[in-house]
């Protein structure tokens, strides 16, 4: 399970169970995104800013999507590849 780490900056993630990854969001420059929490509990970060997605009705969105929720599926894919290795 991937847990996005972009909640309230004053809040910590709480205790994480085995098998749960703490996910951070990064910028295209591989820096921590300003809205992403930081800490030793973040296991893996993925791009979480300046992203595009499929738009309802066709086409793509502008390059303004951001969030740890955008990074979580990338991390989940990486975790699946590592697990199968």
N, C-alpha and C positions, 0 to 999 in steps of 0.2 A: 504494500500500500504506500502511496506517495502522499505526504501531507504538505500542502502548500504553506510556505512560511511568510505570508504577507499580511498577517493579521495586524491588530493594533500594535504599534511599535513599543508600547509599554508592557505588553503581555509576552510572556514566554510561551513555549510550546507545550508546557506541562510535561509530565513523564511520557516518554515514547516507549512503546512496546518493541520487542524484538520483531524484526520483519517490517518495520515502518521506517521509511526514509523521510528525513527532513529535507524539503526542497526549497532552494533559494532561486531567485530570479537574477539574471545577469544582463548587462547591456551588450550591444554588439562589440564593445571593446573588452569584454570579459571582466568588467568591473561589476561589483554588486549594484543592483538597481536601487535607486534611492528609497523605494517603498518596501524593499525586501528586508526582513529581519536578518540579522547576522548572529553567528554564534557557533560554538563547537558542535551543536546538535544538527546543523545543516550538513547533510551527507553529500549532497550533489546539487549543483546549480546548472541551470540551462537558460538560454536566451528567453527573456521575459519582457522585452521592450521592442518597440518598432516593428511589430509583427503584423502580418496580413492573414486573413482567413477567408474561407468561402462565404459569400454574402447570400442572404435569403433572396431567392429569385434569380440567382446566377451571378457570375462575376466574382470579384474579390473585394474585400474591404480596403480602406486606406491603410497606410503603414502606421497606424496609431494605436493598435491594440497592445495592451500591456497587462502584466500581473503575474503573480506566482501561479495562478491557475493556468496560464498559458505555458509556463515552464513544466508543470507537473506531468503532462502527457509525454513530453520529450524525455523526462527522467524515467517515467514508467517504461518507455520503450528501451532505454539504455539498460535498465534493471533486468528486463526480460532477456535481452541479449546476453548479459553477464550471467544470468542464472542458467541459461542453456549451454553456456560455454563449458 
